[in-house]
Amino acid sequence: MKSLILIASFALWASVAGAQLDQILAPVQASLAGAPQTPANPSAPDAQAAAPVPADPGAISPRSLTGDDLLNELQKQLASYFGLKGNLKLRFIRPWNPVQLPGKDFDLTLTDYPPNGVSGSFDLRFKIASGGLQVGEWQLGLRAQLWQSVWVTQGRLDRGQPLDRTLLNSQKVDILGVKQTLLSDDTDPDAYDVAQGIGPGQAISKQDVIERPLIHKGDVVEVVAIQGLLDIHMKALAMEDGGANAIIKMRNLDSSKDFNAQILNENEVKVHF
């Protein structure tokens, strides 16, 4: 009888103790249930499948060739090819529709340059490649402006008046919009005289000025003639006006024979054999 009572008491105690243990371990078990399960072998197929897949560094998102991109490249290549000074600005005669490119960059090759150079309007042929593929070839009509800094008069200038930078302003002008060749502001105006009257606020063309003579007709100057060991110096009479490096007619004072010489400065000319 005592044995039966002891067995029943032990069973009841074990049942109570087990319930208390389940309550104690419940938070731990819940935590373990929510945690990711790591395989014992990290190299197992399941472990590799669970790893994040890195982005392909060679993948290229396609882009479009816009009108601005195209004009910028055309401006750069035309300015370089023709050696243009100033700021070249192009615009389309007809709208440009963006072109889808297979790569992130593009190569533009001009296949037909304007025969008369860049003018107010012209046609241009080019082809485009991208991502190692030929995209296409086009012929477009373009309008152009070439803005350069030139000398502009502050007030009226009269014929024969020496040109002086204090009488001038530098101003940007579209030189493709004028017929004459204008005097750029990197030209020293002090080397010129006014050839014809110029109104105020006008851009100065090369037809409006003449190079200021260093030697005038009637001047007697030194003539230098050098060839090998031969070194001749003599005086001669200038038969015409001339500026720096100009070739003018000279007259030998002794023989009265005329010859040509290059002006070196206001006092000296050189004979070339």
C-alpha positions as CSV (number, residue, x, y, z in Angstrom):
1,M,0.0,0.0,0.0
2,K,2.8,2.4,0.9
3,S,4.5,1.5,-2.4
4,L,1.5,2.5,-4.4
5,I,1.2,5.8,-2.6
6,L,4.9,6.6,-3.2
7,I,4.6,5.8,-7.0
8,A,1.5,8.0,-7.3
9,S,3.2,10.8,-5.5
10,F,6.3,10.6,-7.7
11,A,4.2,10.6,-10.9
12,L,2.3,13.7,-9.7
13,W,5.6,15.5,-8.8
14,A,7.1,14.7,-12.2
15,S,4.0,16.0,-14.0
16,V,4.1,19.3,-12.1
17,A,7.9,19.7,-12.5
18,G,7.6,19.0,-16.3
19,A,4.9,21.7,-16.7
20,Q,7.1,24.2,-14.8
21,L,10.1,23.3,-17.0
22,D,8.0,23.9,-20.1
23,Q,7.0,27.3,-18.9
24,I,10.6,28.2,-18.1
25,L,11.9,27.1,-21.5
26,A,9.0,28.5,-23.5
27,P,10.6,31.9,-24.3
28,V,13.9,30.2,-25.3
29,Q,12.1,27.7,-27.6
30,A,10.1,30.5,-29.2
31,S,13.3,32.5,-29.8
32,L,15.0,29.4,-31.3
33,A,11.9,28.8,-33.5
34,G,12.1,32.3,-35.0
35,A,15.9,32.2,-35.7
36,P,17.3,31.2,-39.1
37,Q,18.5,27.6,-39.2
38,T,22.2,27.3,-40.2
39,P,23.2,24.0,-41.8
40,A,25.9,22.1,-40.2
41,N,27.8,22.1,-43.5
42,P,28.1,25.7,-44.9
43,S,29.0,24.4,-48.3
44,A,25.8,22.5,-48.7
45,P,23.6,23.4,-51.6
46,D,20.9,24.9,-49.3
47,A,23.5,27.3,-47.9
48,Q,24.6,28.5,-51.3
49,A,21.0,29.0,-52.5
50,A,20.3,31.2,-49.4
51,A,23.3,33.5,-50.1
52,P,22.5,36.9,-51.8
53,V,23.3,37.1,-55.5
54,P,25.7,40.1,-56.3
55,A,24.8,42.5,-59.1
56,D,26.5,41.9,-62.4
57,P,29.2,44.7,-62.7
58,G,29.2,44.3,-66.5
59,A,25.5,45.0,-66.8
60,I,24.9,48.4,-68.7
61,S,21.6,50.3,-68.5
62,P,20.7,51.5,-72.0
63,R,20.5,55.3,-72.5
64,S,19.2,57.7,-75.2
65,L,21.2,60.0,-77.4
66,T,19.5,63.4,-76.8
67,G,19.7,66.4,-79.1
68,D,21.9,68.2,-76.6
69,D,24.4,65.4,-76.4
70,L,24.6,65.2,-80.2
71,L,25.0,69.0,-80.7
72,N,27.7,69.2,-78.1
73,E,29.8,66.5,-79.8
74,L,29.2,68.0,-83.3
75,Q,30.3,71.4,-82.0
76,K,33.5,70.0,-80.5
77,Q,34.5,68.0,-83.6
78,L,33.8,70.8,-86.1
79,A,35.6,73.4,-84.1
80,S,38.7,71.1,-83.9
81,Y,38.6,70.1,-87.5
82,F,38.3,73.6,-88.9
83,G,40.4,75.3,-86.2
84,L,37.6,77.7,-85.2
85,K,38.2,80.4,-82.7
86,G,35.4,81.5,-80.4
87,N,32.2,79.7,-79.3
88,L,30.5,77.6,-82.0
89,K,26.7,77.1,-81.4
90,L,24.7,74.7,-83.5
91,R,21.0,74.0,-83.7
92,F,18.8,71.6,-85.7
93,I,16.8,72.8,-88.7
94,R,14.4,69.9,-88.0
95,P,13.8,68.4,-84.5
96,W,16.0,65.5,-83.4
97,N,14.3,62.4,-82.0
98,P,16.3,60.7,-79.2
99,V,17.9,57.4,-80.3
100,Q,18.2,54.5,-78.0
101,L,21.9,53.4,-77.4
102,P,23.0,49.9,-76.5
103,G,25.8,51.2,-74.4
104,K,26.4,54.0,-71.9
105,D,28.7,55.9,-74.2
106,F,28.8,56.6,-77.9
107,D,31.3,57.4,-80.7
108,L,30.4,59.9,-83.4
109,T,32.3,59.9,-86.7
110,L,31.8,62.7,-89.2
111,T,31.7,61.2,-92.7
112,D,31.1,64.3,-94.8
113,Y,32.4,67.7,-93.8
114,P,30.8,70.9,-95.3
115,P,33.0,71.7,-98.3
116,N,33.0,75.5,-97.6
117,G,33.5,75.2,-93.9
118,V,31.1,76.1,-91.2
119,S,28.5,78.7,-92.4
120,G,25.2,80.0,-91.2
121,S,23.5,76.8,-92.4
122,F,24.9,73.6,-93.9
123,D,24.3,69.8,-94.1
124,L,26.3,67.3,-92.2
125,R,26.6,63.5,-92.4
126,F,27.7,61.3,-89.5
127,K,27.5,57.9,-88.1
128,I,27.1,56.7,-84.5
129,A,28.4,53.5,-82.7
130,S,27.7,52.5,-79.1
131,G,28.6,49.4,-77.0
132,G,30.6,48.0,-79.9
133,L,27.6,48.1,-82.3
134,Q,26.8,50.4,-85.2
135,V,23.7,52.4,-84.3
136,G,23.1,54.2,-87.6
137,E,24.0,57.0,-90.0
138,W,22.3,60.3,-90.5
139,Q,22.4,63.5,-92.6
140,L,21.1,66.6,-90.9
141,G,20.6,70.2,-91.7
142,L,22.1,72.5,-89.1
143,R,22.2,76.3,-88.4
144,A,25.4,77.7,-86.8
145,Q,26.6,80.8,-85.0
146,L,30.3,81.5,-84.2
147,W,30.7,84.0,-81.4
148,Q,34.0,85.8,-81.3
149,S,35.3,88.8,-79.4
150,V,36.1,91.6,-81.9
151,W,36.9,95.3,-81.7
152,V,34.0,97.7,-81.8
153,T,34.2,101.5,-82.0
154,Q,33.2,103.7,-79.1
155,G,32.7,106.8,-81.3
156,R,33.2,107.8,-84.9
157,L,36.7,107.2,-86.4
158,D,37.9,109.2,-89.4
159,R,40.1,108.2,-92.3
160,G,43.8,108.4,-91.5
161,Q,43.3,108.4,-87.8
162,P,45.6,106.1,-85.8
163,L,43.7,103.3,-84.2
164,D,44.0,103.2,-80.5
165,R,42.6,100.6,-78.0
166,T,41.3,103.4,-75.8
167,L,38.9,104.2,-78.7
168,L,37.5,100.7,-78.8
169,N,35.5,98.1,-76.9
170,S,35.7,94.3,-77.0
171,Q,32.4,92.8,-77.9
172,K,31.1,89.3,-78.8
173,V,29.7,89.1,-82.4
174,D,28.4,86.2,-84.5
175,I,31.0,86.4,-87.3
176,L,29.0,84.0,-89.5
177,G,26.3,86.7,-89.7
178,V,28.6,89.3,-91.4
179,K,30.3,89.2,-94.8
180,Q,33.5,91.0,-93.8
181,T,36.4,89.6,-91.8
182,L,36.3,91.4,-88.5
183,L,39.3,92.4,-86.4
184,S,39.5,90.1,-83.4
185,D,40.3,91.6,-80.0
186,D,43.5,89.5,-79.8
187,T,44.9,91.8,-82.6
188,D,46.9,94.8,-81.5
189,P,44.9,97.8,-82.8
190,D,47.9,100.1,-82.3
191,A,49.5,98.6,-85.5
192,Y,46.7,100.0,-87.7
193,D,45.4,103.3,-89.1
194,V,41.8,103.9,-90.1
195,A,41.4,103.4,-93.9
196,Q,37.8,104.7,-94.2
197,G,35.4,106.4,-91.8
198,I,33.7,104.1,-89.3
199,G,30.6,105.0,-87.3
200,P,30.2,104.6,-83.6
201,G,29.3,101.2,-82.2
202,Q,30.4,99.4,-85.3
203,A,32.5,96.2,-85.5
204,I,35.8,97.0,-87.3
205,S,36.5,94.9,-90.4
206,K,40.0,94.4,-91.9
207,Q,38.8,96.5,-94.8
208,D,38.3,99.4,-92.5
209,V,42.0,99.6,-91.5
210,I,45.4,99.5,-93.0
211,E,48.6,98.4,-91.3
212,R,50.4,101.4,-89.9
213,P,53.6,102.0,-91.9
214,L,56.9,101.5,-90.1
215,I,58.7,103.0,-93.1
216,H,57.2,105.7,-95.3
217,K,57.9,106.6,-98.9
218,G,61.0,108.8,-99.0
219,D,62.6,107.5,-95.9
220,V,66.3,106.6,-96.1
221,V,67.0,103.5,-94.1
222,E,69.7,100.9,-93.5
223,V,69.8,97.9,-95.9
224,V,71.2,94.6,-94.6
225,A,72.2,91.9,-97.1
226,I,73.7,88.7,-95.6
227,Q,74.6,85.5,-97.5
228,G,77.1,83.1,-96.0
229,L,80.3,85.1,-95.2
230,L,78.9,88.1,-97.2
231,D,77.6,90.9,-95.0
232,I,76.6,94.1,-96.7
233,H,75.3,97.3,-95.1
234,M,74.3,100.3,-97.1
235,K,71.7,103.1,-97.3
236,A,68.7,103.1,-99.6
237,L,65.6,105.1,-100.3
238,A,62.1,103.7,-99.6
239,M,59.9,104.0,-102.7
240,E,56.7,103.1,-100.9
241,D,55.1,102.7,-97.5
242,G,55.2,99.4,-95.6
243,G,54.4,97.9,-92.3
244,A,56.2,95.2,-90.2
245,N,57.5,92.3,-92.4
246,A,56.2,93.9,-95.6
247,I,58.2,93.7,-98.8
248,I,58.6,97.1,-100.3
249,K,60.6,98.6,-103.2
250,M,63.9,100.3,-102.4
251,R,66.3,102.4,-104.5
252,N,70.1,102.2,-104.3
253,L,71.4,105.7,-103.7
254,D,74.6,105.1,-105.7
255,S,73.3,103.2,-108.7
256,S,69.7,104.3,-108.7
257,K,68.7,100.7,-109.2
258,D,65.5,99.4,-107.6
259,F,65.3,96.2,-105.5
260,N,62.9,94.6,-103.0
261,A,63.6,94.3,-99.3
262,Q,61.7,93.2,-96.2
263,I,61.0,95.6,-93.4
264,L,62.6,94.6,-90.1
265,N,61.8,97.8,-88.2
266,E,61.3,101.6,-88.8
267,N,65.0,102.0,-89.6
268,E,66.1,98.8,-91.2
269,V,65.2,96.5,-94.2
270,K,66.7,93.1,-95.3
271,V,67.5,91.8,-98.7
272,H,66.9,88.2,-99.4
273,F,69.1,86.6,-102.1
